[in-house]
Amino acid sequence: MAKQPEVLAIIPARGGSKTIPGKNIQPFVGYPLIAYSIAAALQAEGVTRTIVSTDSEEIAAVARQYGAELPFMRPAEHAQDDTIDLPVFQHALAWLAENENYHPNVVIQLRPTSPLRPPGLIDRALDLLQDHPEADSVRGVVLAGQSPHKMWQLKEGAPMQPLLRVEGIPESHNAPRQALPDIYWQTGHIDAIRAATILDKGSMSGSSIYPLLIDPSYTVDIDTLNDLHRAAAYVTSEQLDIVWPSRAPRPLPADVRLLVLDFDGTLTDDRVWVDAEGREQVAAHRGEGYGIGLLKTAGIQVYVLSKERNSVVAARCQKLGIPFQQGVDDKASALSALLKELKIPTEQVVFAGHDVKDLPCFELVACAAVVADAHPEVLRAADLRLTRPGGRGAVRELCDLILSGNSTATHSRSAA
């Protein structure tokens, strides 16, 4: 049998980002951004070692928490705003050779700013590199969203000039896209590079670069806070099949029969107003009452489990016309008893919460949803992360999602 090549995944993550301070460990759909790249390396069959190259102790601590090695700290001269990839990787390989006598055959670069990777991506790159011994590297690419044949160069005081010309097409800028050559854009998802390319040729790619085609749906490059927020909303709404730092999120059931809701922080915004007599008031979202009414009309039961003992819980639930239990210290036990009483299988139950007290309920249902401003630990454990905060439309958003996915089952139950 041929010996398995030694494959080292290196995740470069310097600490001095100017566009987003602490960018590489910013929360992204419940996990630090860098955790997605670490998970991709650790879950790949062909990767034999995963390290993070950073100059930041804070990033190093997070990277260790998610399973990466930190055998060295990156020197400051290789962690500047204008530092390119090559010296970072040359330093890593030189340090490992000198201090550990470690010499990988292949180096994988995984940039934290491209966190959305389909399962199997790294192993596909390694297979491609192995199938082509003449290749210096493999690089991930996607079909370009805009054609450079319709782009221009500008010089002050002069007419525009086409960026590219196509032989046989006099005016490519006026040609239909279908008549123009396909152009591919390199992404930050993956580079698979022979170590000799870096060490002997002084290049991060070499001259023989093979393409690994990636579905453009996974194209996300995070550089600004807007990029971060848009990408988080995108991955939540699209339910892409990506490598997650924990188990993959479970989808909403096709046939939901019961929605169980936390109260404070889920049906309210978790604030409370207290008058001089100690009476409490909370804020709720009117649209959520309408959404709950739609569920009930569709034959889907709604129930509230609350730790809160204040009478405001009873008042709001009675207003909505939904059954409830309050003063519940052990929600998991209460939920188990409820499911037995209603004789509804867990495969048809959705739970929505926002804080750590709700976590024990997550494994008792088919899908656990959380509001956008949920506790970070709860966000990490959730299956569905809503885009709206608690008490500000999150439950209405969930009701709409259930109804849109439940239409067939709802109609069949109504007809019966």
N, C-alpha and C positions, 0 to 999 in steps of 0.2 A: 504494500500500500504506500502511496506517496505521502510524504510527511506533510501535515497541515502547515501552511505558512503562518508565521507569527505576524499577527495583525494588531497594530497599535492604533487605537482611536485617540486623537488629541482634540480637545475642545478648548479653543483659545477664548479667554474671557478676561480682558484687562479691566481694571477698576475705575478708570478715569473718564468714563463716557460724559461728554458735555451735553448731548441732546437730551438724554434721560439719565440723571444721576443714579448710579447703581443699576443701570439698565439690565445687566445680565442676571440679576436676582430679583427683578421686579415681579410682583405677582401677575400670573397669566393663567386665567381660568383655574384658579385654585392652587397653582404650583409656581415656584420660582421659574423664571424663563429658562434658566440653564438646565433645569431638571429634565426637560423634554429631550435635549441632546444627549444627556447622560443616559436616560432610559433607552434611547434608540441604540446606543452603543452596547449597553449591557444586555439588551434583548436580542441583539444580532448573533446568529450562530457562529459566524466566522470571526468575530472580534475576540481576541485573546486577552486584551488589556485595555483599560480605559483610564486616561488621565486628563486632568484639567491644568492648563498653563495659565496662571494668573499672578498678578502682583498684589492682589487684594486679600487680606486675611479674612475679610467678611465673605467674599466669594468662595474662598477656600473652605470655610466652615460649612457653607451651604452645600458645596460640591461633595464634601465627605459625607454629609447627611444623606445624600441621594446615591451614594455608592461609588463615587469616582475616587481615584487615587490622586494624591498631591505629593509626589516624591520630592518636588522642589518648588520654590517660589520664583517667578519670572523676574529677572533683573530689570531695574527701572529703565535702562537704556533700550530695552525691547518692549516697553509698555507706553510709548509716547503716542500722541495724536496721529503722527505721520508714520508710525511703524507699520511696515508691510508684513505679510505672512511669513516670507522666507526666513528671515533671521529668527523669528519665534520658533519655527520648526527645526531649524538647524541647531539652535540652543538646546531644545528638548532632546533631540537625538544625540547630541554630543554629551550632554549631562548623563543621560541613561547609559551610554557606552562607557564613559569614564568611571562612573560611580557604581554601576550595577553590571557592567559587561553585558548589557542588553542590546540586542541588534535586531529590530523587527524587519521583516521583509516588505511589508506594506504599511503605509500610514493612511489613516482615514481622518480627514478634516470635517468636523461637524460644527458649524457656526451656530451659536445660541440664538441669533436673530432670525433664523429660519426654523421655527420649532415644529411646523406641521409636516411630519414625515409619514408616508404610508408604511404599514408593516412590511418587512422584507426588503426595504429599499437598500440598506447597506449590503445585505447578502447578494442582491442582484448586481450591485457595483463590483463586488469581489468576484463573482462568477464571470462577469464581463472582462475584468482584468486578467483572470486566469485563462479565459478562452483566447486571449490575444497576447501571447508572450512578447510581441513587438511593441505593445502599448506602454507608454511611460506613465499614463494616468487615465482615469475615468472621471468625467465631470458631469454632474446633473444639469440638464437643460430642459426648457419648456419652449413650446412654440410661442414666438413673440406675439404679444398682443397688438403691437403697432408695427407696420412695415417700414423699415428704414428707407425703402425705395420711394416713400412719400414724404421724406424729411428733407430739410433744406439747410444750407450753410449761408450765413448772413455776413456781409462785410459792409461797413458804414459807407453810404454814398454809392453803393454798387447794387446791381440787380442780384436777386437770390440765385444760388446755384444748387442743383440737386446734390444731396449727400452721396447717393449711389446712382449709377446708370446701369441699365440692363441691355445687353447686346440683343439686337433685333427688336427692341421696343423703344422707339424714339423718345417717347414721353412717358416714362414709367410713373411719374406723378399723376398722370391722367388715366392710367390703365386700371382696369378692375383688379382687385386684390387677387382673384383667382388666376390671373395671367402672370403674376409675379412669383419669383422663387420663394419658397418657404424659408424663413429665417428663425433661428433658435437663440434663446436668451439664456445665459448661464445663471443658475440660481445658487443660493447659499446652502442648499440641502446637504450636499455631499461632494467631496473630492476623495477619490481613492488613488493614492500615489505610491509608486514603488519608492522605497527608501533611497535606492541608488539615484533616483531622479533628483531628490533633494540634496543628497550628500555629494554625489559625483558630478551632476550636471548643474548644480546650483539653481534649480528651478522648482517651482511648485506644480508644474504641469508637464514639462518637457515639450517635445515637438509632436509626439504621437499621442493625441488625446482622443479617446473614444467617448461617444455621447451615451449617457443614460437618460432616456426620455422619461419625464415625470409629468403626471397629470397636472395641467395648469391650475386646477382647483386647489392645489397645495402650495401655490406660490404666495408666500408671505415673507416680507423682509421688514423687520421692525427696526426703525431708526428714531422715530419720534413718539411722543405720548399718544398722538392721534393714531399712528400706526398700531400701537399696542392695543388701544381701545377698540379700533375697528377689527383687528384680527381676533380679539377675544369674542366680540359679538358675532363675527363670522363663523368661528369654529363652533360656537354654541348653537347658532341657528341652523347651520348646515349639517351638523352631526357627522362630520367627516370621519372616516376610518383612519385614525392616526395612532402613532405609538404614544401611549400615555404613561406617565410616571407610576401609575398604579393600575388596577384592573380597568379594562375599557368600560366606559359608561354604558349602562343598560338603557335601551330605548323605552319610550312610553309604550305600554301594552296596546295591542290593537283593539282590545275590548276592555275598557275600564269600567268597573262596576262601583268602585268606592274611591273617593278622594278624602284623605284624612289630613286636617290642617292643624298646625300650631296656631296659637293666637297672637300673643305679643311678639312683634317683630316680623310676623308673616301677614296676618290680617290687619295689623296696625304698624306704624312706623317705629315702634318701640319707645316712643316718648310718652310721658304722662304729665298731665297738669293736675296740681293738687291745690285745692282752695284752703282757706283758713280753718275750716272744719275737718279737713283731712279727706274730703271727697275727691275722688280721682276721675279724670276724663282722659280719653285717648282719641287719636285721630284715625279714621278709617277712610276707605276709598269707595265712593258710591258705585262705581262701575264694577267693583268686585261682587257686590250684592247681585247685580244684574247677571254677571257671569255665572254665579252659583245657581241662580234661578234657571238659567239655560241648562245647566247640568241636570238639575232636578227634573226639568221638563223632559229631558232625554232619557230619564230613567237611571241616572247615575247618582248614587247616594253620596252625601257630603257629611262629614263628621268633624268636630273640633275636639282636640285633646290639649288641655292647657294646664300648665303648672300654676298659673296665676289664680289666686283665691278671691280677688276683688269681684264684686257683683257686676262690674262692667262687662265681664265675659258673658254672663248669662243674658244681660240686656241686649248685647249686640247679636248673640246667636238666636235669641228669641225673635229679634227684629228680622233676621235673615230666614227664620223658619227652619233652622238646622239643629239636630241634636248635638249635645256637647257633654264633656266631662271636664271639670275644673278642679284645681287643687291636686293635680296628678303629679306625684313625685317620681313614680316609675312608669314612664310612658310606654316602654317596651312591653311590660306586663299588661298594662291597660289595653294596648293595641292588640296583643295576642288574644286576650279575652274577648275583645270586640269582634275580631275576625271569626272566632269560634261561635259567638252568639249570632252573627249575621250569616254564618256559613258561606263566606265569600273566600275563594282561594287567593293566596298571596299573588298569584300571577295576574290578578285583575285589580290590584290595589296600588294606588299612588299616594305617597306621603309628601307633604311640603313643610319645611321648617326653616330655621335660620341660625340656631345656636347649638352648642355642644350637647345640651340636654336632649336634643332631637336625634343625635347620632345612633343610639341603640335601636331606633325604629327603622333605620335605613335597610338593614338586612332582613327585615320582616316583610318587605313589600317588593313589588316588581320593579319599581322606579322611584328614586328619591330625588325630589326637586328642592332647590333652595333659591331664596331671593337673591338679588344681585349684591346686596350689602350684608350677606351672611358672614358669620365668623370664618376666618381663613381655614381653620381645620375642617369646618363643615363644607366649605366650598371644595376642598380637596376630595372629600368623601362622596360628594353628590354625583348623581347620574345626569341630572339636567340642571343647568345653571341659568336661571331666568335673567332677562335683561333689565327688569324693573325692580326697584327696591321694595322692601316690605311695606305694606300699607299705602303704596303708591302705584298700584296697578299690577303687582307681581302675580297675585292670585287670579286676576282677570286674564292676564297673559297665559297662565297655566290652563285655565278653563277653556280658552280658545284653542290651545294646542290639543287638549284632550278631545274636544268636540271635532276638530278637523281630522284627527286620526281615528276617531271613534264613529265616523258617520255611518259606515256599513253596519256595524254591530248595533248602533243606536236604532237605525231604521228597522232592523230585524226584530229587536226587542219590542219596539213600539207597535209593530204590526201584530206581534203575538199577543 
